[in-house]
């Protein structure tokens, strides 16, 4: 054997050994991930009772099912809501008991498998825009109660809209590998180190309310970063704020009473009002929770570890004396505010008709980037589901990008006491969301 052949043979043996190690490692990882699942309990369908249906109605609201499965003006839970993702658009499905276009033929086991594993009755994988990575923590009993309530409602004939995704994201079978990497299919179990109230809060905020789906940043695989839980991120153009105990960017400076009030009504003095997706959560879900459950959520959030660099939508634009470090109120922005906004919000930021119109202390006006402020200006706000007077018109068509940017920067400077950094390009980008 020549020297070259000897070297090649040695290299092949080394390469083979390395490949074997990699394969063993991958195999071990697969086995470990597969073992990181609670076994599913299969049972005959449960007979619905009035008590089960009533419980299911409460849990359906706690799980905020209506927000994604009901379009404005559409049949309740008939689906059709669009989700614009970086790689295309998908639409929520009909979850009424319609036997042709909904889930009317699904058994209890079918429904539970969808919530726990993200797999539909026909075996197709559901996209994780449906938050089964959170619902997997839900108990079987609670899942069955939700199904009983949905099946008690009038069926809606609403065929599913086809997804519009680029390759390879339109290949649903690939989600089996995504689940292998990111799905922890485990039911929620009480933590003995926490109180009964805190454990209830964890269950409500994660397995049911799936707060982390919006308030937690995502990694390159589009799964939530567990190491940055609840630290805030951008979702569909809106800033979901840091809701950890961080006192600067999160809710560490809020009192328990303020948090409960905000969750129940979408407003608390000194911290502003919920708009956009969070306003919808209050309207569709949180306002219906019992006082005890709201207090449990607050108790849990108090225990969430603060993230030092949480995204509260604020930065260090203030000087050491707590005042604005730069910038001046823009004359154009002030003129537009006085003509269009002052009647409701007042120049002192206290609001005229309702406290919901108060701007002082609002996160939206304390964000120099004006992320949520711009979104509100473009799309308006409607919280009449929790208060009959709370509505704000949209200015999407009435003002140019430059004018909206000037208005946003004036509002941030005047009420947030910091220089706004909103540009016309930012407004144009927000219009396209």
N, C-alpha and C positions, 0 to 999 in steps of 0.2 A: 504494500500500500504506500502510495506516495505521500510526501509531507502535506500536500494540498488536500488529498483525500482524508488524511488523518485529522487535519484541522476542521474540514467540513463535517466529518463524522462527530467530532467533539462538539462542534457548534450545534449540530442537529440534536445531540443528546441534551445539551443545555437548554436549547429552545423547547424541546419536548418536555423537559422537567418543568420549565417555567409555565408552559401551557397547561400542564397537569395541575400545577399549583393554582393557576388562574381559574381553571374549570372547577376544581375542588372548592375554591373560595366562592365562586359564583353559585355553585350548587348549595354550599352551606348557607349563603345569603338567601337563596330561594327558599330553602327549608325553614330558615329562621323567620322569613317574612310570612310564609304560609302558616307557621305555628303561632304567629302574632295575630290570631283571629279567634274570637269566641265561636264555638260551634253553634250553628243555627238550630233552633228547636222547631221541628215541623209538627203541626197539629191540625186536626180538622177545623174547618171554619167555625168561628164562634157566633152564636146566635145573638144578633143585636138586641139590646134592651133600651128602654128610655134612659136609664142611668148611664149606660155605656155611651150612647149617642151624645148625651149632655156633657159627659166628660170629654168625649172626642171633640166637641165644639170648642171647649176651652183650650184643649191641647193644640187644635188646628190653628187657633189664634196665637197661642204661645210660640208655635213653630213658624208663624208668619207665612203660611202657605198661599194666602190670597195675593200677597204682593207680587209674586212671580207668575201665578197661574190665572190671573184675572187682568184683562186689559180694560182700560177705561171705556165704559159703554158696552162691554161684552158680558157674556154670561159668567156668573161666578164660577171660578175654577175651570173655565173652559179653555184656558191656555191661550197661546198666540203672542205672548209678550216677547219682544226681541231682546237678545243679548249680543251686543256688539263686542267682539273679542279681537285681539290683535291679528288673528288668522281667519276672521270671517264672522258670520252671524248665525246664531241658532235661535230657536223659538221654544218657549215652554209648551208643554203638552196639556191636553185635556185630561183632567183627573176627576171628572164627574163619572157617574155610573153608566154613562152611555155605552152600550155594548158594541157599537161599531167604531166609534171614534175616541172613546174614553177608556176607562178601566173597569167597565161593568162586568167583564168576564174574569177578572182577576180574583184569585183566591186570597185568603189571608196570608198564606205562605208567599205568594207572588208579590204582594204588597210589601211584606216585611223584607223580602230579598232586595227589592228596589231601594228601600230606605237604608238597609244595612250594607249592601254590596254594590249598589249602582247598576243592577242588572234588571232589565224589563222582563215581562212574562215570556216574551218570545226568545229570550236569551241574548238580545242585543244589549250592548253596554250603553249606559247613559252618560252624557257628558257631565263632568264635575261642576258645571255651572249649577246643576242640581246638587245641593249641598249634602250629598250622601256621606261625604267624609266627616260631616258633623252628625248627621242623623244616625250614623252607625252606632252612636252611643245610646240611642233611644231604646228603652225597654220594649220587648215584644208587646206587652199589654198596652202600652201607650200607642204604639203603632197601630194596633188593631182597633183601638178606640177612635183614632183619627179616621181610619178606613170606614168604620161604622157611621161616623158623622157624614163623611163625604157621600156615602151610599144612601143616606137618608134624604139628600137633596135632590131636586129635580135634575135629571140628566140633561146635558146639553150636547146637541149634535154639532161638533166642531172639529173637523178634520185637522190633523197636525200639518203645520207648514214645514216644508222641506228646509233643511239647513243649507247654508251657503258657505262652505268652508273650503279652504285650499288644501291641496294634497301636502302631506299625508294626514292632515287633521280630519279629513272627511272619512277616514278609515276607522270605524268604531272599534274594530277588533284590536287595534293597537292600545286601547284603554286597558286591556287586560294587563299589559306590562306597566302602564301608569299606576294601576291599582297595586300591582306587586311592589312598586317602589314607594308609593305614598299613602296607601290606604291602611290605616290601623283599624281593622274591623273588630272592635272590641266594645262591649256594652259598658255603660258607665257603672262604676263601683264606688261606693262611699270611701273617702279617705279618712281613716281613723284619727288622723292628726287634726282634722278640721271639725268644726261644730256642725250640727245637723242643719243649721241655717246656711252655712257656707257651702255644704255639700248640695243642698237644694239649689243654691245660686249657681253653682258650677253646672248642674244639670240643665237648668233653665237657659243659661247663657251660652252653653256649648251644644249639647245634644239636641235641644229644642230651638232656642233662639239663634243659633249659629252666628253669634256676633263676630267671631273671628273671620268669617268669610269676607267681611268688608273691612274690618278694623286691623287686620294682620297683613303685613307685606307678603308678597309671593316670591318664590325662588324661580330659577331658570326653567324649571319644569312646570311652572304655574301652580304649584302646591304652596300652601301657606307655610311660612317660616315659623316653626314652633319656638325657636329661640327668640323671636321678636313678637310674641303673642300680644295682640291688642295695641301695638305701638303706633298704629296709624298708617294710612297709605292713600293712594288715589284710586277711586273706583268710578269708571264711566265719567270722568271729568270732575267728579266731586271729591273733596277731601274728607275721608273718614278719619276722624280725629283720634289721637292717642287717648285711650281710655284706661291706661294703667294708673297707678298711684303716683306717677311723676307729677310733682307740684308745679313745674313750669309748663310742660307741654301736655300733661294729662289732667286727671281729675283729682289729684292729691289735695288741692286747696278747696275743693267743694265740700260742703257739709252733707251728711247723710240725707237730711231733709231736702236739700237742693237737688240732689241726684234723684231721689224718689219723685219729686215734683217734675223734674225734666223728663224722666221716663214716662210718667203718667200723662203729662199734658203737653210735652214738647216745648216747654218754656220754664225758665226760672230766672228771677231777677239777678242781674249782674253777670249773667253768662249767655244771654241771648236765647234764640228760638231755633228749634229743629226745622230744617228745610230739606228739600231734595229727598234722597233715599231715606235719610233718618226720619224726616217728617212722615214718610210713608210707613215706616216701621211703627212709629207712635200711633198713627191713625189706624193701621190694620191689626196691630198686635199689642203693643205695650199698654195702651190705655185700658185694655180689657183684663189685665192681670190683677190678681188680688193684691191688697196692700202688703200682705205677708210675703208673697212671691217677689214683689218689687224690692222689698227690704232685703230679701235673700240675695237677689242679684247684686245689690249694692254691697252687701257683706262680702260677697265673693270678689267683686272688683277691687275692694279695699286690700284683698290679699294677693292680687296679681302683682308680680315683681315689676317695679318700674324699669323701663328701658331708658338708659341715659340719653340716647339720641332719638327718643320718640318723636314722631312727626305730629306736632300739635298745630302746625300751620303758622307758627310764630318763629321769630329768630331774634338775634341779638341786635336789632336795629335801634334799640333804645340806648341813650347815654347812661352814664353812671348815676345820674340824678333821676332816672326813670322817665325822662322826657324825650321827645323826638330828638334824634341826633343829627338829622339832616332833612332837607326838603321843605317846601312851603305849600300852603294850600293853593291848588291850581284855580285860577280865576274862571276858566271855562267850566271846570268841574263844579265849582260852587254855584255858578249861574244855572247849570243844568239841575243841580240838587234843589235849589230854591224854587225852580219852576215845576219840578216833577215829584219831588220827594218830601219836601219840608212839611207839606200839609199833614202827612201821616206820621212822619218820624220826628218832626220838630228839630230845630237847630241844636237843642241841648241833648238830643238823642234819647229822650225819655218816652217818646211815643205819645200819640194823642188819644185815639179811640181805645186802644188796648195795649197792655204791657208787651204783647207779642211784637209790637212795632218798635220797641226800644232797641237802640243800637249800641248804647254804652255797655261795654263789657263783652260784647258778642265776639266769639271766636272768628266769625267771618270778617269782621272789620279789624281784627288784630293780626290778620295774616297779610304781610306786605305783598305777597304774591296774589292776593285777592281771588284765590281759586273758587271758593264757594260764593263769594260776593258776585263775581262775574256770572256764575251759573244762575244765581237768583235773579240778577238783572235781565238775563236772557230768557229764562223760562218762567219767572214769577214764582209765587208761592201760594199754596192753598192748604190751610189747616182747619177748614171748616168742619172736618170730621171730629175735631176735638173742641172747637170754639166757633160759634156761628159768624163772628165778625172778622176772622183771620183769613184774609186773602190779599194778594198783591198782584197787580197786573205785570205782564211781561213787557220789556222794552226792546225786544229782539228786532222789531221792524221799525221802530220809531227813532232810533239813534244809530249813528255810524259807529264803526269800531273805535275810531279816535275819540268820539264823544263818550262812549261807554268807558273807555280806558281812563279818560279824564275824570268822569264821575266816580269811578271806583277809587282812583287815587285820592281824590278829595275826601271821599267818605273814610278811607283808611287813615288819612292824615288827621282829619277833624275828630273822628270818634275813636280811632285806634291809637292815636297819638304817636304815629310812626310814619315814615315816608313810604308811600305805596310804590310798587314796582311793576304795575300792570301796564302792558303795552298793547297797541292796536293789534299786533300779531297774536298776542295771547287771546284777545277777544275773538279774533277770526278763527283761531284753533278751537276755542270753546264752542263756537257756532256749529262747527262740523261734527262735534261729538254726538 
